[in-house]
Amino acid sequence: MKLLSPRSVADLEACTIETGRKKGCRSFLNRFSSPILSSAPSEICAVSRISKKEIGRCFKLILKALETSVDLITTGDFMSRFCSNLGLPKQVQMAATYIARKAVELDLVPGRSPISVAAAAIYMASQASAEKKTQKEIGDIAGVADVTIRQSYRLIYPRAAELFPTDFKFDTPVDKLPQL
């Protein structure tokens, strides 16, 4: 028996997300993964069988009705959690954060989601360090496909030498990084 229409469920989920954002529930909000709100957590979509796109659309309508705005998320919002879950040292996390920020500043990844950029930056930083991680390992933690990491990595790779912090300790030199 259905008590609510799919549209009503999506509206409720969008309201839940906005309430969590306004109340500063960072642990809940950190699960989001799209640049809009950062979208709906996969768990909510799986349980409700409502797409992230539909929840995002409802979320935007609710924000418009409330006349409020959403702060855009950045790659830094995910970096600490992803690197920690991958068991990467602080130096690699700091390099990945720097790489992602620099790639965005240089407009190397236009239109790419912050999670895709973060994943590609982690891949690049880890490949240059002694703590190498595969695209699959990073993708599993970040919730993106290997091909998504490769696409973003290919955009930043040509300018890799410019992207690393000057104090980074290379285990693998820039010219020996995977070319994919």
C-alpha positions as CSV (number, residue, x, y, z in Angstrom):
1,M,0.0,0.0,0.0
2,K,1.4,3.4,-1.0
3,L,0.8,6.2,1.5
4,L,2.7,8.8,-0.5
5,S,3.2,9.5,-4.2
6,P,6.8,9.3,-5.4
7,R,6.8,13.1,-5.8
8,S,5.8,13.5,-2.1
9,V,8.6,11.2,-1.0
10,A,11.1,13.2,-3.1
11,D,9.8,16.4,-1.5
12,L,10.2,15.0,2.0
13,E,13.7,13.8,1.2
14,A,14.7,17.2,-0.1
15,C,13.2,18.8,3.0
16,T,15.2,16.4,5.2
17,I,18.4,17.3,3.3
18,E,17.8,21.1,3.6
19,T,17.0,20.7,7.4
20,G,20.2,18.8,7.9
21,R,22.2,21.4,6.0
22,K,20.6,24.3,8.0
23,K,21.2,22.5,11.3
24,G,24.8,21.8,10.4
25,C,24.6,18.0,10.5
26,R,27.9,17.6,8.8
27,S,28.2,13.8,9.3
28,F,24.9,13.3,7.5
29,L,25.6,15.9,4.8
30,N,29.1,14.6,4.1
31,R,27.5,11.6,2.4
32,F,26.2,13.8,-0.4
33,S,27.9,13.6,-3.7
34,S,26.6,16.1,-6.3
35,P,27.5,19.7,-6.7
36,I,23.9,21.0,-6.3
37,L,23.4,20.2,-2.7
38,S,25.5,17.9,-2.9
39,S,22.5,15.7,-4.0
40,A,20.8,12.9,-2.2
41,P,22.7,10.1,-0.5
42,S,22.6,6.9,-2.4
43,E,21.0,5.1,0.6
44,I,17.9,7.4,0.5
45,C,17.6,6.9,-3.3
46,A,17.9,3.1,-2.9
47,V,15.2,2.9,-0.2
48,S,12.8,5.3,-1.7
49,R,13.4,4.3,-5.4
50,I,13.5,8.0,-6.3
51,S,16.3,9.2,-8.5
52,K,18.9,11.7,-7.3
53,K,17.9,13.9,-10.2
54,E,14.3,14.0,-8.9
55,I,15.3,14.7,-5.3
56,G,17.7,17.4,-6.6
57,R,14.9,19.0,-8.6
58,C,12.6,19.0,-5.6
59,F,15.4,20.4,-3.4
60,K,15.9,23.3,-5.8
61,L,12.1,24.0,-5.8
62,I,12.1,24.0,-2.0
63,L,15.1,26.4,-1.8
64,K,13.4,28.7,-4.3
65,A,10.2,28.7,-2.2
66,L,12.2,29.4,0.9
67,E,14.2,32.0,-1.0
68,T,17.5,30.6,0.3
69,S,20.6,29.4,-1.5
70,V,23.1,26.6,-1.2
71,D,26.8,27.0,-0.8
72,L,28.6,25.3,-3.6
73,I,30.6,22.4,-2.5
74,T,34.3,22.1,-3.3
75,T,36.7,19.2,-3.6
76,G,38.1,20.0,-0.2
77,D,34.7,19.0,1.3
78,F,35.5,15.4,0.5
79,M,39.3,15.1,0.5
80,S,39.9,14.4,4.2
81,R,37.2,11.7,4.4
82,F,38.3,10.0,1.2
83,C,42.0,10.0,2.0
84,S,41.4,8.8,5.6
85,N,39.2,6.0,4.3
86,L,42.0,5.1,1.9
87,G,44.6,5.1,4.7
88,L,46.6,7.8,2.9
89,P,49.1,9.9,4.9
90,K,48.5,13.6,5.6
91,Q,51.2,14.6,3.0
92,V,49.2,12.8,0.2
93,Q,45.9,14.4,1.4
94,M,47.4,17.8,1.4
95,A,48.9,17.3,-2.1
96,A,45.6,16.0,-3.4
97,T,43.8,19.0,-2.0
98,Y,46.3,21.3,-3.6
99,I,46.1,19.5,-6.9
100,A,42.3,19.7,-7.0
101,R,42.2,23.4,-6.0
102,K,44.9,24.2,-8.6
103,A,43.1,22.2,-11.3
104,V,39.9,24.2,-10.7
105,E,41.8,27.5,-10.6
106,L,43.4,26.8,-13.9
107,D,40.0,25.7,-15.3
108,L,41.4,22.3,-16.3
109,V,38.2,20.5,-15.2
110,P,35.3,22.6,-16.4
111,G,31.9,21.1,-15.6
112,R,33.3,18.2,-13.7
113,S,31.8,17.2,-10.4
114,P,33.9,18.1,-7.3
115,I,33.9,14.4,-6.4
116,S,35.4,13.4,-9.8
117,V,38.0,16.1,-9.5
118,A,38.8,15.0,-5.9
119,A,39.1,11.4,-7.0
120,A,41.4,12.2,-9.9
121,A,43.6,14.5,-7.6
122,I,43.9,11.7,-5.0
123,Y,44.9,9.2,-7.8
124,M,47.5,11.6,-9.1
125,A,48.9,12.4,-5.6
126,S,49.0,8.7,-4.6
127,Q,50.7,7.7,-7.8
128,A,53.4,10.3,-7.1
129,S,53.8,9.0,-3.5
130,A,54.9,5.7,-2.0
131,E,51.3,5.1,-1.0
132,K,49.9,4.2,-4.5
133,K,46.1,3.5,-4.8
134,T,44.3,2.2,-7.8
135,Q,41.5,3.9,-9.6
136,K,39.2,1.1,-8.3
137,E,40.2,1.6,-4.7
138,I,39.6,5.4,-5.0
139,G,36.4,4.9,-6.9
140,D,35.0,2.5,-4.3
141,I,35.6,5.1,-1.6
142,A,34.5,8.1,-3.6
143,G,31.5,6.4,-5.2
144,V,32.6,7.1,-8.7
145,A,33.4,4.8,-11.6
146,D,37.0,4.1,-12.6
147,V,36.3,5.7,-16.0
148,T,35.1,8.9,-14.3
149,I,38.5,9.1,-12.5
150,R,40.3,8.4,-15.8
151,Q,38.4,11.1,-17.6
152,S,39.2,13.8,-15.0
153,Y,42.8,12.6,-14.6
154,R,43.4,12.9,-18.3
155,L,42.3,16.5,-18.1
156,I,44.8,17.4,-15.4
157,Y,47.7,15.1,-16.3
158,P,49.1,17.4,-19.1
159,R,49.7,20.1,-16.5
160,A,50.7,17.8,-13.6
161,A,54.1,19.5,-13.0
162,E,52.2,22.8,-12.2
163,L,49.7,21.1,-9.9
164,F,51.9,19.7,-7.1
165,P,52.8,21.8,-4.1
166,T,56.5,22.8,-4.2
167,D,57.3,21.0,-1.0
168,F,55.8,17.6,-2.1
169,K,58.2,14.6,-1.6
170,F,58.0,12.6,-4.8
171,D,58.4,8.8,-4.8
172,T,57.6,8.8,-8.5
173,P,58.6,11.8,-10.5
174,V,55.9,13.7,-12.5
175,D,57.2,12.5,-15.8
176,K,56.8,8.9,-14.7
177,L,53.1,9.2,-13.6
178,P,50.6,7.0,-15.4
179,Q,49.5,8.5,-18.7
180,L,46.2,6.6,-19.0
